[in-house]
Amino acid sequence: MGGAFEGLDKIIAKRTGTGERSLGFNAGAKTSDHDRALILREVVHDDLLQFGLIPEFVGRLPVVSTLDPLDVETMMSILTQPKNAVARQYQRLFGLDDVDLVFTEEAYTAIAEAAIRQRTGARGLRTVVEEILLDVMYEIPSRPDIRKCVVSAECVTRHQRPLLVTESGQVLSEEGQAIPESA
């Protein structure tokens, strides 16, 4: 069983006396994700009961454990390293149309950071990549002259369209027109 269990950290903090304070110098200070992960490590079955899970269900959980939040480096490795990594899946998809899909290192970092901001874990990686490539995926099959698609950090941060490169080496603009060499 797994999930976000939003608010469980407040129940644990109340029981243990850690986390956000209502009195003192740090009153009202928000807890960071790292602090929240440390608080969640103290979870016990009684906390789950107070959270609202029924006793019959909690009694069937032999082990209760928590996971630490994902950082940028971990998200980047999830995006690139596994055999079925999101980046590799899209590279294979583009390969069906004889197009090389290339992500810059900065693009991987920007994608990981965007997914972390969404707070959806590793699932957010696919959402971010899909958003970047959606329009291009529909255009490429109708353009047999395109051979390369380059995703840069600007595609993520500034919502720019990925660069498309033709067989002759011309880079296409947003409108699909060739950009002159002098530009």
RACOR-V385214 format. One line per field, one symbol per residue. ss: DSSP state (H for helix, E for strand, - for the rest). phi: phi as a letter, one per 20 degrees, with the letter a starting at -180 (. if undefined). burial: # if it has 24 or more other C-alpha atoms within 12 Angstrom, else .. A space follows every 10 residues. Layout:
ss->???
phi->???
burial->???
//
This chain:
ss->-------HHH HHHHHH---- E-----E--- --HHHHHHHH ----HHHHHH H---HHHH-- ---------- -HHHHHHHHH -----HHHHH HHHHH----E EEE-HHHHHH HHHHHHHH-- --HHHHHHHH HHHHHHHHHH -----EEEEE E-HHHHH--- --EEEE---- EE-----E-- ---
phi->.brelfofff fffffemdnf ddcnfefmff efffffffff fefcgfffff fpffgffffe efcdccdfff dffffffffd efgdggffff ffffffdlce ecdffffgff ffffffffld mfffffffff ffegfffeeg fecfeecbcd ddfffefdle fffddegenf eeegenefef gff
burial->.......### ###.....## .......... .....##.## .####.##.. .......... ........## .#..###### .....###.# #..#..#.## ###...#### ######.... ##.####### ###..##.## ....###### ###.###... ######.... ##........ ...
//
